[in-house]
Amino acid sequence: MKIVLQNLTKKFPSRNKKSREEVIAVNDFTFEIPDGKLIGLLGPSGCGKSTALNLICGLLKPTSGRIFFGEDDVTDLPPEHRGVGLVFQNYALYPHLTVLKNITFPLENLRGADKLSKEEMKKRAYDAARLVQLEDLMDRKPSELSGGQQQRVAIARALVKMPRVLLLDEPLSNLDARLRLQTREEIRRIQHRTQVTTIFVTHDQEEAMSISDMIVVMKDGVVQQIGRPQEVYDEPVNLFVAKFLGTPPINIFRGKVADGRLYIGGEAVLPVQGVPDQEVTVGILPEGFILQENGPLTCDLDRVEVMGRDISVVSTHPCSENASIRSIINAENTVDPDAATVRFAVKPRKLFLFHPETGERIRFTAE
């Protein structure tokens, strides 16, 4: 099911008694979600991603804009008639019901031509349970399940209605690190198998990038960038996107461009053609450093962390906005941990320039 959002805007009344200015939670959101894809809505708390999800499912009405499922305008359609399955952060299971009863609960409310017999409901429930690998736990109650199993019950309950759209609102937030990894792999597997158009809301960029076909990065209700996860990581449109994505985070420096060269401190680290002389903000991805004995960028060495196939060189620089700089290099390189400084060359495609005030990306050509 293709989903089209046209100029979607949601405003809330101000809670500030002194100010009547409305709060814009989602601002002019336009996007086409392709049929059968998994889309990650990503951003910090308060960016509008959950509001956008609630607009799509019908729990909130937009202030302006339209929502289409395929060719159908569903903007004014109640949630129960939109054909959506919604999975919440807190699972929202009924503690006194078994897994089977929790899964079949949405089917018991069907009326008219959609009404199912008990046998049909049970068959649909077991089909959904098999998708999430819970068919052997159908007689248990939620208190007898692990957190990951409870989350899978919630997913099965959403899928049993055979929804046109599956909406997941931070579904992994209550799980520990190992369960988060396992469950997000399950979500990806289930989505591939069912081909249900899925929207996954999270503030965890690693989650979004690992399972999404496309990600939508939001800030203050405004879409910052849309694209495939690797494309957005490799080509951020602004400083916010660059800083939000990536683990370890991007390294930020104060720099300047003079005579076609980028300077960090007093060192010319890279030629940057096509950029006029100006102050700039410099972002260098952790993997963008090349250990080089006479490299143009000199940093003060703090420590070296061995991570198996890679080494993390932790250093500092007077022009760095990060408390420490993390440079990820191949473990075949040798770094003297007792050295006072470490020197790097920089990979041009892993370095970005941004306007220091607006944060907008400044494109350049390296020689």
C-alpha positions as CSV (number, residue, x, y, z in Angstrom):
1,M,0.0,0.0,0.0
2,K,1.5,3.3,-1.1
3,I,1.1,6.2,1.4
4,V,1.2,9.8,0.2
5,L,1.4,12.7,2.6
6,Q,0.7,16.1,1.1
7,N,1.7,19.2,3.0
8,L,0.8,17.6,6.3
9,T,0.8,20.0,9.2
10,K,-0.3,19.6,12.8
11,K,-0.5,22.5,15.2
12,F,-1.4,22.4,19.0
13,P,-2.5,25.2,21.2
14,S,0.2,26.8,23.2
15,R,0.5,25.6,26.9
16,N,2.2,28.9,27.7
17,K,-0.5,31.2,29.2
18,K,1.6,34.3,28.3
19,S,1.9,33.3,24.7
20,R,-0.9,32.4,22.3
21,E,1.5,31.2,19.7
22,E,0.6,27.7,18.5
23,V,3.1,24.8,18.7
24,I,3.8,23.3,15.2
25,A,4.5,19.6,15.8
26,V,4.6,18.6,12.1
27,N,5.3,21.3,9.5
28,D,4.4,20.9,5.8
29,F,5.4,17.2,5.6
30,T,5.3,16.0,2.0
31,F,6.4,12.4,1.3
32,E,5.5,9.4,-0.8
33,I,6.1,6.1,1.0
34,P,6.5,3.3,-1.6
35,D,4.3,0.2,-1.5
36,G,5.8,-2.7,0.6
37,K,8.8,-0.7,2.1
38,L,9.9,-0.2,5.6
39,I,10.4,3.5,6.4
40,G,12.2,4.8,9.5
41,L,11.0,8.1,11.0
42,L,14.0,9.3,12.9
43,G,14.8,12.2,15.1
44,P,15.3,13.4,18.7
45,S,12.5,13.6,21.2
46,G,10.0,16.2,20.3
47,C,10.8,16.3,16.6
48,G,7.3,15.3,15.5
49,K,7.8,11.7,14.4
50,S,5.2,10.2,16.8
51,T,2.8,13.0,15.9
52,A,3.3,12.1,12.2
53,L,2.6,8.5,13.0
54,N,-0.6,9.4,14.8
55,L,-1.8,11.5,11.9
56,I,-1.2,8.6,9.5
57,C,-3.2,6.1,11.7
58,G,-6.0,8.6,12.4
59,L,-5.5,9.1,16.1
60,L,-4.9,12.8,15.3
61,K,-6.5,15.0,12.7
62,P,-4.2,17.3,10.7
63,T,-4.5,21.0,10.9
64,S,-3.9,21.0,7.1
65,G,-2.8,18.7,4.4
66,R,-4.0,15.3,3.1
67,I,-3.2,11.7,3.6
68,F,-3.7,9.0,0.9
69,F,-3.6,5.2,1.2
70,G,-3.1,4.2,-2.5
71,E,-5.6,6.3,-4.3
72,D,-8.0,6.7,-1.3
73,D,-8.1,9.9,0.6
74,V,-8.2,8.8,4.3
75,T,-7.6,12.2,5.9
76,D,-11.1,12.2,7.5
77,L,-11.5,8.5,7.9
78,P,-11.7,7.1,11.5
79,P,-8.7,4.9,12.6
80,E,-10.8,1.7,12.7
81,H,-11.6,2.1,9.0
82,R,-8.1,2.8,7.7
83,G,-6.8,-0.8,7.9
84,V,-3.7,0.0,10.0
85,G,-2.0,-2.1,12.6
86,L,-0.4,-0.1,15.4
87,V,2.3,-1.4,17.8
88,F,3.0,0.8,20.9
89,Q,6.2,1.2,22.9
90,N,4.6,-0.3,26.0
91,Y,3.1,-3.4,24.2
92,A,-0.5,-2.6,25.6
93,L,-1.3,-6.3,26.2
94,Y,-4.2,-7.5,28.4
95,P,-2.5,-9.1,31.4
96,H,-5.5,-11.4,32.2
97,L,-5.7,-12.8,28.7
98,T,-3.6,-15.6,27.1
99,V,-1.4,-14.9,24.1
100,L,-4.1,-16.5,21.9
101,K,-6.8,-14.2,23.3
102,N,-4.6,-11.1,23.1
103,I,-3.9,-11.8,19.4
104,T,-7.5,-12.6,18.5
105,F,-8.9,-9.6,20.5
106,P,-9.0,-7.2,17.4
107,L,-10.9,-9.9,15.4
108,E,-13.7,-10.2,18.0
109,N,-14.7,-6.6,17.3
110,L,-15.3,-7.3,13.6
111,R,-19.0,-6.9,12.5
112,G,-21.1,-7.6,9.5
113,A,-19.5,-9.1,6.5
114,D,-16.1,-9.0,8.2
115,K,-17.2,-11.0,11.2
116,L,-15.2,-14.3,11.6
117,S,-16.1,-17.6,13.3
118,K,-14.1,-18.8,16.3
119,E,-12.3,-21.3,14.1
120,E,-11.4,-18.6,11.5
121,M,-10.1,-16.3,14.3
122,K,-8.0,-19.1,15.8
123,K,-6.5,-19.9,12.4
124,R,-5.7,-16.3,11.8
125,A,-4.1,-16.0,15.2
126,Y,-1.9,-19.0,14.7
127,D,-0.8,-17.8,11.3
128,A,0.2,-14.5,12.8
129,A,1.9,-16.3,15.8
130,R,4.0,-18.4,13.4
131,L,5.2,-15.3,11.7
132,V,6.7,-14.0,15.0
133,Q,7.6,-17.6,16.2
134,L,5.2,-17.7,19.1
135,E,3.0,-20.6,18.2
136,D,4.2,-22.7,21.1
137,L,3.4,-20.0,23.7
138,M,-0.3,-19.4,22.9
139,D,-1.6,-20.6,26.3
140,R,0.7,-18.3,28.3
141,K,-0.2,-15.0,29.8
142,P,2.0,-11.8,29.3
143,S,3.5,-12.1,32.7
144,E,5.0,-15.5,31.7
145,L,6.8,-14.0,28.7
146,S,10.0,-12.1,28.3
147,G,10.0,-8.5,27.1
148,G,10.9,-9.6,23.6
149,Q,8.2,-12.2,23.5
150,Q,5.6,-9.6,24.7
151,Q,6.7,-7.3,21.9
152,R,6.2,-10.1,19.4
153,V,2.7,-10.7,20.7
154,A,1.9,-7.0,20.1
155,I,3.2,-7.3,16.6
156,A,1.2,-10.5,15.9
157,R,-1.9,-8.7,17.3
158,A,-1.3,-5.9,14.8
159,L,-0.7,-8.3,11.9
160,V,-3.7,-10.6,12.6
161,K,-6.0,-7.9,11.1
162,M,-4.1,-8.2,7.9
163,P,-3.5,-4.4,7.9
164,R,-2.7,-2.4,4.8
165,V,-0.2,-0.4,6.8
166,L,1.9,-1.4,9.9
167,L,2.9,1.4,12.3
168,L,5.5,0.8,15.0
169,D,5.9,3.6,17.6
170,E,9.4,3.1,19.3
171,P,8.6,-0.6,19.7
172,L,12.1,-1.5,21.1
173,S,12.6,1.2,23.7
174,N,11.7,-1.1,26.6
175,L,14.0,-3.9,25.7
176,D,17.6,-4.5,26.7
177,A,20.4,-4.2,24.1
178,R,20.5,-7.9,23.1
179,L,16.7,-8.2,22.8
180,R,16.6,-4.9,20.8
181,L,19.0,-6.4,18.3
182,Q,17.1,-9.7,18.1
183,T,13.7,-8.0,17.8
184,R,14.6,-5.5,15.2
185,E,15.9,-8.4,13.1
186,E,12.6,-10.1,13.6
187,I,10.7,-6.9,12.5
188,R,12.8,-6.8,9.3
189,R,12.2,-10.5,8.6
190,I,8.4,-10.2,9.2
191,Q,8.2,-7.1,7.0
192,H,10.1,-8.8,4.2
193,R,7.8,-11.8,4.4
194,T,4.5,-10.0,4.6
195,Q,5.5,-7.0,2.4
196,V,3.2,-4.8,4.5
197,T,4.1,-1.1,4.1
198,T,5.7,-0.3,7.5
199,I,6.6,2.9,9.3
200,F,9.0,2.5,12.2
201,V,9.4,5.5,14.6
202,T,12.6,5.7,16.7
203,H,15.1,8.1,18.1
204,D,17.8,5.5,17.8
205,Q,19.6,6.1,14.5
206,E,21.4,2.7,14.6
207,E,18.0,1.0,14.7
208,A,16.6,3.0,11.9
209,M,19.6,2.7,9.7
210,S,19.9,-1.1,10.2
211,I,16.4,-2.2,9.1
212,S,14.9,0.7,7.0
213,D,14.7,0.8,3.3
214,M,14.5,4.6,3.6
215,I,14.8,7.0,6.6
216,V,13.2,10.3,7.2
217,V,15.2,12.6,9.5
218,M,13.1,15.2,11.4
219,K,13.8,18.2,13.6
220,D,11.3,20.5,15.2
221,G,8.5,19.1,13.0
222,V,10.4,19.7,9.8
223,V,11.8,17.0,7.5
224,Q,15.5,17.5,7.2
225,Q,16.4,14.7,4.8
226,I,14.9,11.7,3.1
227,G,16.8,8.9,1.5
228,R,18.4,5.4,1.8
229,P,20.2,5.1,5.1
230,Q,23.7,4.8,3.6
231,E,23.0,7.7,1.2
232,V,21.9,10.0,4.1
233,Y,25.0,9.0,6.1
234,D,27.4,9.6,3.2
235,E,25.7,12.8,2.0
236,P,24.1,14.7,4.8
237,V,22.4,17.9,3.7
238,N,23.1,19.8,6.9
239,L,25.0,19.8,10.1
240,F,22.1,18.5,12.1
241,V,21.8,15.3,10.0
242,A,25.5,14.8,10.0
243,K,25.7,15.0,13.8
244,F,22.6,12.9,14.4
245,L,23.7,9.9,12.4
246,G,26.6,7.6,13.0
247,T,28.2,5.7,15.9
248,P,30.7,7.0,17.0
249,P,29.4,10.4,16.0
250,I,31.0,12.7,13.4
251,N,33.9,14.8,14.6
252,I,33.3,18.5,14.4
253,F,35.9,21.2,14.0
254,R,36.1,25.0,13.6
255,G,37.9,25.8,10.3
256,K,38.3,28.3,7.6
257,V,38.8,28.3,3.8
258,A,41.5,30.5,2.4
259,D,42.8,30.4,-1.2
260,G,41.1,27.1,-2.0
261,R,42.4,25.3,1.0
262,L,40.7,24.1,4.2
263,Y,42.5,25.1,7.4
264,I,41.9,23.6,10.8
265,G,43.9,25.7,13.2
266,G,47.1,26.7,11.4
267,E,47.2,23.5,9.3
268,A,46.0,23.2,5.6
269,V,44.4,19.8,5.7
270,L,42.7,19.6,2.3
271,P,42.3,21.5,-1.0
272,V,38.6,22.6,-1.4
273,Q,37.9,24.0,-4.9
274,G,34.9,26.2,-5.5
275,V,34.5,27.5,-2.0
276,P,35.0,31.2,-1.3
277,D,37.2,32.3,1.6
278,Q,35.1,32.0,4.8
279,E,34.8,30.5,8.3
280,V,33.3,27.0,8.1
281,T,32.3,24.2,10.4
282,V,34.1,21.0,9.4
283,G,32.7,17.5,10.0
284,I,35.0,14.4,9.6
285,L,33.5,10.9,9.9
286,P,35.4,8.6,12.3
287,E,36.4,6.4,9.3
288,G,37.6,9.5,7.4
289,F,41.1,9.6,9.0
290,I,44.2,8.1,7.5
291,L,47.1,7.5,9.9
292,Q,50.1,9.2,8.3
293,E,53.5,10.0,9.8
294,N,53.6,13.4,8.1
295,G,49.9,13.9,7.8
296,P,48.6,17.5,7.6
297,L,46.3,17.3,10.7
298,T,48.0,17.0,14.0
299,C,46.1,16.0,17.1
300,D,47.1,15.4,20.7
301,L,47.0,11.7,21.5
302,D,44.9,10.6,24.4
303,R,44.6,6.9,24.1
304,V,44.3,3.9,21.7
305,E,41.4,1.5,22.0
306,V,41.7,-1.9,20.3
307,M,38.4,-3.1,18.9
308,G,39.4,-6.3,17.1
309,R,39.7,-5.6,13.4
310,D,39.7,-1.8,14.0
311,I,41.5,0.6,16.3
312,S,39.9,3.7,17.8
313,V,42.4,6.5,18.2
314,V,41.1,8.9,20.8
315,S,42.7,12.4,20.6
316,T,42.0,16.1,21.1
317,H,42.5,19.3,19.1
318,P,42.1,22.9,20.1
319,C,39.6,23.5,17.2
320,S,37.5,20.4,18.0
321,E,33.9,21.0,19.2
322,N,33.8,17.4,20.5
323,A,35.3,16.6,23.9
324,S,37.4,14.0,22.1
325,I,38.1,13.0,18.5
326,R,37.5,9.4,17.6
327,S,39.3,8.1,14.5
328,I,38.6,4.5,13.4
329,I,41.5,3.0,11.5
330,N,42.4,-0.6,10.5
331,A,44.1,-2.7,13.2
332,E,47.0,-3.4,10.9
333,N,48.2,0.2,11.6
334,T,50.5,0.7,14.5
335,V,50.0,3.6,16.9
336,D,52.5,4.3,19.7
337,P,50.3,4.8,22.7
338,D,53.0,6.8,24.5
339,A,53.3,9.3,21.7
340,A,52.3,12.9,22.5
341,T,50.7,13.5,19.1
342,V,49.2,11.6,16.2
343,R,49.0,12.9,12.6
344,F,46.4,12.2,10.0
345,A,45.5,12.8,6.4
346,V,41.8,13.1,5.6
347,K,39.6,11.3,3.1
348,P,37.9,14.0,1.0
349,R,34.6,12.0,0.7
350,K,34.4,11.6,4.4
351,L,34.8,15.3,5.2
352,F,32.0,17.8,5.0
353,L,31.8,21.6,5.2
354,F,28.9,23.4,6.7
355,H,27.9,27.1,7.1
356,P,28.8,28.0,10.7
357,E,25.5,29.9,11.3
358,T,22.8,28.1,9.2
359,G,24.4,24.6,9.3
360,E,23.7,24.1,5.6
361,R,26.1,21.9,3.6
362,I,28.8,23.7,1.5
363,R,29.8,21.5,-1.5
364,F,33.4,21.5,-2.7
365,T,35.6,19.7,-5.1
366,A,38.9,18.1,-3.9
367,E,41.9,18.1,-6.2
